[in-house]
Amino acid sequence: MKRFITLMLVIFCIGSYHASAQKQSSNDSYKYLKATEILDNNGDLKEARKLLTENIDENPSHVKSYLLLATMDRKEGDYSSALRLIDKALKNNHKKSEVSNNTLTWWKAVIYDEMDDLARAIPIMEQVVKIGKKEKSESLISMYEDLAQFYYSDERYEESDKVYKEMIKLDETQQLPFVGLARNMCKRERFDEALKILDDCAKLNKNYYEVYRWQMVAYEGLKDYRKMIDAMMTLFDKSDDTDYIRVSRFKKDYKYSVAVLKERIATADDKTLWKMVLTDLYAACSKYSQALSLINELIDEYGADVSFLSDRATYYEELGLTELALKDMDQILEMCKESQRPYYQAVRSDVLRSAGKYEEAMAGYSSYIDRFPTDAYGYYARGWCKELSGDDSAAFEDYNEGIAVDESYPYIYLMRGEIYLKRGMNEQANLDFEQVVKKDTIVKDGTCRHYALHFLGRDPEALEWIDKLIETDVDSPGHWYDKSCLLSRMGKLDESVAALKTAFEKGYRKLSHLEHDDDMDPIRNRDDYKQLIEKYQEILAEEVAKFEETTQVVRESVVSEIALKKTYGGTYEVPCEVNGLPLKMIFDTGAADVTISSVEASFMLKNGYLTDEDIKGKRNYVTASGDIHEGTILKLKEVKLGEAVLKNIEASVVGNQKAPLLLGQSVLEKFGTITIDNINSTLKIKH
């Protein structure tokens, strides 16, 4: 987010329509009040705008109407119109107005800030603060806050510091200026000073979560990763915000992070988040066997939804277990939305290509191209399969077509350049390699610049680039594998085998891909290469054996059949059990979520099927008709349809006592593949 602190103004909370939350005066007309009602209820914006405009025409001095219109313009990004409205409000304002000229000027400063025009915003805000001090404004703290933020955004940290210190003088119990000072220190890499300020801030209120956010940043800056992780976990405990839980931070002290996350899994009421984070950490650190064990637990507990299956297929592929990966991909293709099929077909084709099944892979890439004809990736991937199959001419056509629709994809130039080289067309090849160098300028996953530099005869630069890539994540087996490929092409065969050994040690297991990778041809007949492959084939077999019993693939799919009753409205009624209570729910693919009536929820609470701990807060839910309503959120420990069971499902409690119990799409897709047998009036779930 651009803004560090939410800006508060006297009359309105900017960035929000909620004018009805403001104090209304006797001068507020019916049209103004009606407009606020429309906006509060997400009504017709055109009608609200019309009412406000009419109100201004009838009463040009009604400043709040200008402000509300300006707010609407700001939300739509029409800052020029918002500024014109503020100027009109200033022109028509009067002494007895509820909104002072200084507040209106404040609005101008904020709008300029939103326009990223700090050159105008800052002088105006400085004037606002000056007047606010003179008038002893009740909003002076908020004015200071904005000015400090503007200075910060303009990298004028010393001036921002001064403003925060003024805020502390006015009210030394406020934590926000302390955090602002700490943030400024972090920006200047004065991390020890930031931590001292934050310690003082925590003494005022240890529950203020921003303290721990910036502690986390400061400890990361100091490379004290254990304290960084501790601060990150405390931040989550105080804020309940998963945005701060980053696998990239956990990776910085892998062993400690694993211990912390395992402790959370052992002690937390809701273990799901921590299992998912630990799974992602294992995967990010190439610990795919461990990731598989956890993802299987999650699938057992919550169902085989597309997300879980996709992750598991990735882990299988990374371990070189292509057949298992393909089985998961096949299940995904049965479950996913039709609009998602081309994407997952392409993912499946990536697995097939790694396994050397080029003809089958090409079919999936062709479907992807049909759906996304302007995406060069499809042409690149299909062309690569054709090239691996020995049909360079057909591959060349795909590469040309891909470049014709999308000139931004470096890899496709690299592939075409290699074919030019095979044909002895060195000049054309070099032009393509230069395109790669020109377009591939960021050191990240998916880079191919080092290969282009090699083909251009710039080997020192190529090695420098691949080493920079490794520096971004020294434990990435893929980066070390890429280095091995590059060294092999360079003829540095001893170094290539050494890099490949490191890749294996880091977790590289795509032995099927390696078998077909022509980059490895120069070292393929070496004894040390053969010995290395043999060793890691044995290690892979051992790794597979450790989790083989727990993989879903070794189990036969179960099909549950549940009787359906078609209702008068055309939906289907399904018998089920919720937390052990037999209920009838509406099977509705048009609804997004699970909803339960307040009557049923009250009954479950009174009779022990739900506890107070199962009440999780409030959220908006969407009905099958598309209407949005607010409801209380419950956690249903278990939803059972036939023999298919899902655990820890969220449901919204609706106020309508006659509302049906809806089993929406978010749950249905987690059960597995669902079909309706209209002839026999049954619901079949393959799970």
N, C-alpha and C positions, 0 to 999 in steps of 0.2 A: 504493500500500500504506500502511496506517495506521502500521505499525511502520517505523522507520528502520533498525534493527539487529536481526538475529536474536537472540532471547533464548536464552541457554544456561543451563541448570540443571545441577546436579551429577549427578543420577542419571539424568534423562531429558532429551532434547531436546524441549521442549514444542512442541506443535503436530504431533507425530509419534507414531505408534504404536510405533516401532521399539525396543521394550524389549529384544529379544534382542541388540541392539548394546551394551547395558549389561553391566557386569560382574555375572555371576550369583554368588550365594553358596550355601553349603551349606544355608542355611535356606530356599531357594526350593523350593517343593513341586512335585510333578509337575503339578498343576492350573495353577499359575502359569506354569510353563515351557510347558505345552501351550497356554495362552491366548496367550502371546507368540508362539508359533509360528503359531497361527491368524492373528493380526493381521499378522505379518510377511508372510504369504502371501495376504493379502486374503481370508481365509476367512470363515466364518460368525460375524458379530459377536455374534449372540444366544448362540451356544455359548461364545464367549470370555467374554462377560459372565457367563454362568451359572457357568463354571469359576472365575472370579475371586471371584464372590459366595460360592460354596461354600468357596473357600479362606479367605476372611475369616471365615466362620462357624466354620471349623475352627481357624483361627489368627488371632484378632482383632488381633494385634500385627504382622502382616505388612504393613508400611506400603506397600511397593511395589505391592501389589495395590490398595490405595486409590488410589494415584497413577495406576496404569494405567486404572482405572475412571474416575477424574476426567478423564484425558486423552481417553477415549472420549466422555465427556459434553461436554467442551469442543469437540471436533470436531463434535458434533451441535448445539452452541449451547445446551445445557442447563447454564447456569452455576450455577444454584441448586443443582442436584444435585452438581456438581463441588465447590462450596464446602462442602456438607454432608459430602462424603467427606473433604475435607482436614481439617475439624474433627474428624471421627471418627479420622482418622489421628493428629492431634495428641493426642487424648484417649487413644489406645491405644499411643502410641509409648513406647519404653523407652530407657534409657541406652545399651545396646549396639546400638541400631539403626544400620543403614547410612545412614539418612536423619535428619539433625538436625531439631529443632523449628524452627530458624531457616530451614532450607531449605523446610519445609512452609509456614511463614509467608510466605516468598518466593512460593510458589505462589499463596497467597491474593491477594497484591498483583497478581500478573500476571493472575489471573482478573478481578479488579475492573477492571484496565486494559482488558481485552478487553470488558468490559461498559460501557466508556466512563464508569466511575465513578471518576474521578481523585481526587475528594474523599476516598474511602476508600483508594484504591490508594497515594497518596503518603505519608500518615502511616505506613502499614504498611511501605512500602519504606524509609522513613527509619529506622524501628526495626530493620529487617533489616540495613541498612548499619551502624548503630551497633553492633549485636551482632557483625556480621562483622568490624569493625575491632577490637573488643575480643578476639575469639577468633582474630584474625589468620587469617581464613578464606582458603583457597586460591582461593576463588571471589569474593573481594572486588572484583576488577576487573569481573566480570560483574554484581555487585550495583550497583556504581557506574554501570555502563552503563545498567541499567534505570532507576535513579533519575534519571539525567540525561535519559533519554528521556521519562520521565513528566513532569518539569518542562517539557521542550520542548513536549510535547503540551498542557500546561496554559498555554502561552505565558509561562512563568516563566523567561525566557531568562538572566537574571543568575544565578539559582540553578543552572540547567543548566550555565552556564559554570564555576561554582565546582567542580562535581562533575567535569567533564572535566579541569580543572586538577589536581584531586586524583589522577585516574587517571594523568596525565602524571608527577606526582611519584613514583608507585609504579613506573611503567615508561615512561621517556621514549622508548623505541623503538616503542611502540605508535602506529599511525597513526589508529586509530579515534577517540580523543578529539580529535585535531587536526581531523579532518573534522567531528566534532560541533560544535566551536567555530566552524568556518567556516560550517557550516550555520546556526548561531544568529545569526552576523553577517549572513548573507544575509537571514534573516527580518526583521532590523532595518534592512535596506537599508544596512548598513555594508560595502559590497562591497570597497572597497580593503583594509580590515582582513582580510576573508575571504581575499582573494588572497594577502596576505602569509603568513597561517597556512598556506595550501595550498602555497605555495612551500617553506616549512619542512618540511611533511609529505612533499612529493615527494622531498626529500633523503634521507629514510629508506628509501623504496622507490618508484622512479619507475613501477613497474608496478601500483601500487594504484589501481584504476580510479575509486574514489570521489573521488579528488583531482580528476580531470578532469570528473566530473559536476558538482561544485560550482564548479569554475572556469567551466564553461559557464554555470551559473546566475548567477554573479557578473558575468561579462562581458556577459551579456544585461541584467542590471540596470544596468550602466554604459553600455549601448547601444553597446558596442564589438563590433559584430556579426561582424567578421572573426575576431577572437580567439575569440568564442563558437563560430563554425563550426569553427575549428581544434580547439578543446577537444572539441567534439562528435565530430569524426572520430577524435581520439585516444582518446576514451572508447570508441568502438566497437572500435577496434583492440585495446584492453586487455581489454574485456569480451565482445566478440563478441555484443553484445546489440542487436538492431535496434530495441528499444523507444525507444532514445534518439535514433534517426534521425528527426527531425521536419521535414516539409516546411515547417511554419509558421516554423521557425527559418531554414531556407534562404531563405525568401522575404524575410527582412529585409535581405539583401544579395544580390540576384538575380544580378548579373553575376559576383561573386566565387564564389558557390555553383555556378553553371554551370561555371566554370573548374575548381573543385575536383572536381566530379563527373565531368567529362570526363577529368580526369587519372586518377581512380580507374578509370574504364572502360578507359582505355588501359593501365593497369599491373596491375590486379587479376587474379588467377587466375580467380576467379568474378566475372564482370562483371554477372551478372543483377541482383543487388540494386541496383547503382548505376544501371543502365539504368532500372529500375523507379522509383527515387527521382527521377531526372532527368525521366522521363516525367511523374511526378506534379507535379514542380516546374513544368515547362512548362505543364501543365494548370491548376495553381493560379494561375499568372500569366497565364492566357489566351493562352498561346503554343501554340495548338492545332495549327498546322501542324507545329511541331517535335515536339510530343507524338505526332502521328500517325506521323511518320517512325520514332520510337523504338518505338512500340507495334507497328508492322509488323515491325521487327527481332525483337522478342520473340516475336511470333506465328510468324515464320519459324523461329526457333530452338527454341521450346518447344511449338508447336502452338496451334491456335485454341480455347483453353478458354473457358468462359463468362465468366470474370473479364476476360480480355483483350478479348474481343469486346464486352463491356458497356462497358468503358472507351472502346474505339474508337468505338462507336456514340455515346457521349456527346460525344466530340470532333467527330465529324461533325455532330451536331446543333448544337453550339455554333457551328460554322462555317456553319450554315444548310444543310448538305448532307443534307437529310432523306432523300432516296432511298438514299444510301449508308448512313445510319444504319439505315434500315428493313431493308436487306438483312442487315446484321449482326444486328439484332433477330430476323429470321426464322431465321437460323442458330442463334441462342441458343435459340429456342423448339423447334427440332429436337433440340438437345443436352441441355437442362436437365432436371432431375428433374421429375416430374409435379407434385410439391408446390410447385415454384417457378414453374410456368407462369402462374398468375394474376398474380403479381407482375410478371413480365417482359411479360405482355400489357398490363398497365397502363403500364409504361415505354414500350412500343411505342406505346400510345395517346397518351402525352404527345407523342411525336414527330409522330404523325399530326395531333394537334390544332394543333401549331405550324405544320404544313404546310397547315392549312385543310381537312383530310379528316375532317370531323366525324362522318359516319355510321359510317365504319370505326373511328374512335376509340371511339365509344360502345359498340361490340360488345366491345372489350377491357375497358373499364371495367365493363361488365355482368358479365363473367366474374370480375373482381376483386371486385365486390360479392357475387356468389354465394359466393365463397370467404371473404371477410372482411365479413360483413354488418353488423358493428358498427363499422367504420372509416369515418368521415365522408368521408375523402378520395375514395373511389370515387363517392359521391353528388355531392360538390362538382365533381369533374372531369367526370362525365357530365352534370350539370346545366349546367356551363359550355358544353359542346359543344352542348347543346340550345339554350341562350341564343344562342350564336354562329350557330346555324342559323336563328334567328328564332322559336323556339318558347318564349317566356317562360313560358307556363303549365306546360309539361312540366318546364322547368328549376326553376320554383318548387316543384313537387311533389318533385323530387329534393332540393332544399335543405331542405325541411321534413322529409323522411325522414332525411336525414343528421343534422340537429339532434336529431331524436327518438332516434336510436341513440347519438349522441356529441355532448355539449354543449360539448366542450372545444376545438373546432377553429374559430379565429377567422375564417378566410377564408370559411367557408360562411355566417356571419352577414353578412359584408360583401356577398356576392353576393346574398343574399336582400334585404338592405337596399336595394341598388340597384334591384331589381325593384319593391319598395314605392315607391321614389321615382318610377319610371316610371309607376306607377299613381296617383300623387298622394297616396299614403298616408304622409304625412311623419312622423306621430307613430310609426307602426309602424317606419318606416325608421330613425328616430333611436334607437329602443329597440335595434334590431339593431346600429347603429353604436356605441352605448354598450357593448354586449356585447363588441365587438371591442376597444375601449379597455380594458375590464376584464380581458380574457383575454390580450391580446397586450401583454405588459409587458417583454419582453426584446429588446434590440437584436441581431438576428441574421438570417441568411438565412431567408427565408420570412415575414418580418414584413409585415403589411399595416395596421398601426396608423395610418400617415400618411394613407392613403386615408380611413379612418373619421374621423379628425380633420378632414380637409378637408370631408367631407360634413356634419359637425356645425358647420361654419363656424368652425373653429379653425385657420385656415391658418398662423399663426405657429408654433403647436405642431407642426403637420404638417411644416413645413420644418425645424424644429429636430430632429425625430425622424429624418427622412431624412438630414440632415447627420451625425447621430450614427451612423447605419448606415454611411455612407461612411467615417467615421473608423475603423470597425472593420477596413476593408480598402479603402484609398483607390484601389487599383489594380483593384478589381473592376468590370468593365464592366457587370455586372448591376445593381449599386447605382446607377451613373450613369444607366443606362437607366430604372430605377425613378424616379429624380429627374426625368428628362425627362417621364415619364408624369404625375407629380404636377403639375409646373409647367404642362404642357399643359392638364390639367383645371382648374387655377386661372386659366387665361387669361393666364399669363405666357409668351407665345409665344416671344419672343426668347430668354429664359432657357432655355426648353424645348429649342429647337434647339441652343443652346450646350451644354447638358448631354448631348444626344444625340450631338453631335460628340465630346465627351470620351469617351462610352461607346464609340464607334467607334474612337477613338484607343487606348483601353485594350484593344480586342480584340473588341468586340461584333460578331457577324456573323449573328445570327438574322434575316435579312432577310425570310424567309417569315413568321415570327411577327409582325414589325413590320407587314407588309402587312395583317394581319387584326386588329391590336390597336386597338380603338376608342378607347383612351386617346390615340392619336396623331391622331385625326380633326381636332382644332382646328388642327394645323399641317400637315396632309397636302397642302394646296394651295399652301403657301408656296414661293416660288422657291428660297429658301435650303435648305429641306427637300429639295426635289427634286434640287437640285445635290449635296447631301450624300449622298443615296441613290445617285445615279448614280456619284459618285466611289468609294463603297465597294463598289458592285457590281463595278467594274473592279478594285479592290484584291483583292476576294475571288476573282475569276477568276484573277488572278495568283498568289495564294496556293495555289489549288487546283492550278494548273499545276505548281507546284514539287514537289508530292508525288504527283501523279496517277499517275505511272509505277510508284510503289512501293506503291500501295494494293492490297490483296488483292481488292477489288471488281472491278478491271479484269481479273483473271485468271479463267479458267474453273475451276470446281471439278474436281478429279481424283478418280476413283473407283478404289480399289485393291481387287482381289478376291484373297483368300487362302484356300487350301484348309484345311478344318477336319477334324479327326479326333475323333469322339466317343469318350471314354474310358469305361471300365467304370463309373466313379462318376457318369456323367452330365454331366461337364464337357467342354470342348472343348480339344484340343491344337492349338497354332498354331505353325507354323514362323516363326522370326524371326531377326534378327541383333542381337547385343548387342556393341557395340564391334568390329564386324566378324566376330565369332565366331558361326557358325550354331548356333542352339539351338532347342529346342522348349519352349514355355511354355504353361502352362494359362491359357486365356482365362476369367477368373472375375469376373463383375460383383458377386459377393458379397463379394469381398475388397477391403480398402481400399487396399492398397499393392502395390508390387512386392516379392516376396521371392525369394531365390535360395539354394540350398543351400550349405553350407560346402564341399562337394566341388567344385561348379562354381566357387565363388569362389576356392578355392585353385588350381584349374587355370588360371583366368584370370590370377591373380597370377603364377604360375610361368612362364606363356607370354607375358607382356607385354600381355595384353588389359586388365589393370588395373595401376595403379601404387600405391605407398604413399600418394601424394598423393590418391588417390581414396577412401581410408578416412577418413570424416568423424566417427566417434564412435559412440555408441550411442543407441537409442531403442526404445520399445515399439511393436510392430506387432500388427495384428489379423488373425487368420486368418478364413477364410470361415465357420468354425463359431462365431466370436465370441470365441475364446480370445485372450488377450493374452500375448505373450511379448516378451522383450528380445532384440534383435539388433544386430549391428554394421551401421552405415550406410555404404553405398558410393554414390559418384556414378558412374552409368553415362553415359559421354559421349554414347552414341548407341544408341537402340533403334529398329529398323527393322522395320515390317510391310508387306510389299509395297513400294509406292513411298512410303508414309507414314513420315516420319522425325520422331522427337523427340530432343532433345538435353538433356544434363545432368539425367537422371532419378535420383531417389534410390531405393535399394533396400535392404531389410533382409536380412542374412545370417542364416539360421536354423541352429541347431545340428544338427538332424536331417539326417543324410546322405542319407536317402531322400526328403526333402521335395521336392515338385515346385516348379518355377519358376512362380510365380504372377504373372500380369499383372493387377493390380487396377484398381479403378475410378478411382483418382487419376490413372492414366496413360491409361486408355481414353478418358476424356472429353476429353483434350487432343488426341487424334488427329482428332477431328471427329465426324460423325454415323456411328454404327456400327449395322449391321443384320446379322442372321444369316439366311442362306438355307438352311433345313433340307433343302429338296428337293435342292438341288445341293451341299450340304455346303460352303458358302463363307461367308467373312466379308467383308462389303463395308464399306469405309471411304470416306466422302466427305470430302475434305480439300482 
